[in-house]
């Protein structure tokens, strides 16, 4: 069984993410194996809030080059979590 802290990696703090926070939406980096139901339960357990919906997207890694070597950054999964009105995640 997957632990809830293994599903949700971290809260993504970007300019777009801070704008979405005003609408009650938060962006998280989550495990590639996690589905929407598991993400919803994990966020509710960790942050003690009520989740209205979860939207997920798979982000492909970018091609990078260091001198003559070609490489690729890791693929990852992003989740946009919408909370019920009046709910808020305290960010420190």
LINGI-V206174 format. One record per residue. N is the residue number from 1. RES is the residue in one letter. SS is DSSP state (helix for helix, strand for strand, loop for the rest). OMEGA is omega in whole degrees, -180 to 180 (* if undefined). NEAR is the number of other C-alpha atoms within 12 Angstrom. Layout:
n->N res->RES ss->SS omega->OMEGA near->NEAR
n->N res->RES ss->SS omega->OMEGA near->NEAR
This chain:
n->1 res->X ss->loop omega->-177 near->9
n->2 res->X ss->loop omega->178 near->15
n->3 res->X ss->loop omega->-178 near->17
n->4 res->X ss->helix omega->180 near->22
n->5 res->X ss->helix omega->174 near->22
n->6 res->X ss->helix omega->-179 near->20
n->7 res->X ss->helix omega->-177 near->30
n->8 res->X ss->strand omega->-178 near->36
n->9 res->X ss->strand omega->180 near->24
n->10 res->X ss->strand omega->175 near->22
n->11 res->X ss->strand omega->-177 near->26
n->12 res->X ss->loop omega->-178 near->24
n->13 res->X ss->loop omega->177 near->18
n->14 res->X ss->loop omega->178 near->13
n->15 res->X ss->helix omega->178 near->12
n->16 res->X ss->helix omega->180 near->15
n->17 res->X ss->helix omega->179 near->24
n->18 res->X ss->helix omega->176 near->18
n->19 res->X ss->helix omega->180 near->14
n->20 res->X ss->helix omega->180 near->19
n->21 res->X ss->helix omega->178 near->28
n->22 res->X ss->loop omega->178 near->18
n->23 res->X ss->loop omega->-179 near->20
n->24 res->X ss->loop omega->179 near->27
n->25 res->X ss->strand omega->-179 near->32
n->26 res->X ss->strand omega->-178 near->40
n->27 res->X ss->strand omega->-179 near->35
n->28 res->X ss->strand omega->167 near->31
n->29 res->X ss->strand omega->-175 near->32
n->30 res->X ss->strand omega->180 near->36
n->31 res->X ss->loop omega->178 near->29
n->32 res->X ss->loop omega->-178 near->24
n->33 res->X ss->loop omega->-173 near->20
n->34 res->X ss->loop omega->173 near->31
n->35 res->X ss->loop omega->-174 near->23
n->36 res->X ss->helix omega->-179 near->28
n->37 res->X ss->helix omega->178 near->21
n->38 res->X ss->helix omega->179 near->28
n->39 res->X ss->helix omega->180 near->40
n->40 res->X ss->helix omega->-180 near->32
n->41 res->X ss->helix omega->-179 near->27
n->42 res->X ss->helix omega->180 near->32
n->43 res->X ss->helix omega->179 near->39
n->44 res->X ss->helix omega->179 near->27
n->45 res->X ss->helix omega->-175 near->18
n->46 res->X ss->helix omega->-172 near->23
n->47 res->X ss->helix omega->178 near->24
n->48 res->X ss->loop omega->177 near->16
n->49 res->X ss->loop omega->176 near->24
n->50 res->X ss->loop omega->-178 near->25
n->51 res->X ss->strand omega->179 near->32
n->52 res->X ss->strand omega->180 near->24
n->53 res->X ss->strand omega->178 near->24
n->54 res->X ss->strand omega->174 near->31
n->55 res->X ss->strand omega->-177 near->26
n->56 res->X ss->strand omega->174 near->28
n->57 res->X ss->strand omega->177 near->22
n->58 res->X ss->strand omega->-179 near->20
n->59 res->X ss->strand omega->178 near->17
n->60 res->X ss->loop omega->179 near->14
n->61 res->X ss->loop omega->-179 near->13
n->62 res->X ss->loop omega->175 near->13
n->63 res->X ss->strand omega->180 near->13
n->64 res->X ss->strand omega->179 near->13
n->65 res->X ss->strand omega->174 near->11
n->66 res->X ss->strand omega->-174 near->10
n->67 res->X ss->loop omega->-178 near->7
n->68 res->X ss->loop omega->-177 near->7
n->69 res->X ss->strand omega->175 near->9
n->70 res->X ss->strand omega->179 near->11
n->71 res->X ss->strand omega->-178 near->13
n->72 res->X ss->strand omega->175 near->13
n->73 res->X ss->loop omega->-174 near->14
n->74 res->X ss->loop omega->171 near->14
n->75 res->X ss->loop omega->179 near->17
n->76 res->X ss->strand omega->-178 near->23
n->77 res->X ss->strand omega->180 near->29
n->78 res->X ss->strand omega->177 near->32
n->79 res->X ss->strand omega->174 near->37
n->80 res->X ss->strand omega->-175 near->33
n->81 res->X ss->strand omega->177 near->41
n->82 res->X ss->strand omega->-179 near->33
n->83 res->X ss->strand omega->174 near->29
n->84 res->X ss->loop omega->-179 near->19
n->85 res->X ss->loop omega->-177 near->17
n->86 res->X ss->loop omega->178 near->16
n->87 res->X ss->loop omega->-176 near->22
n->88 res->X ss->loop omega->174 near->23
n->89 res->X ss->loop omega->180 near->27
n->90 res->X ss->loop omega->180 near->13
n->91 res->X ss->loop omega->-180 near->13
n->92 res->X ss->loop omega->* near->5
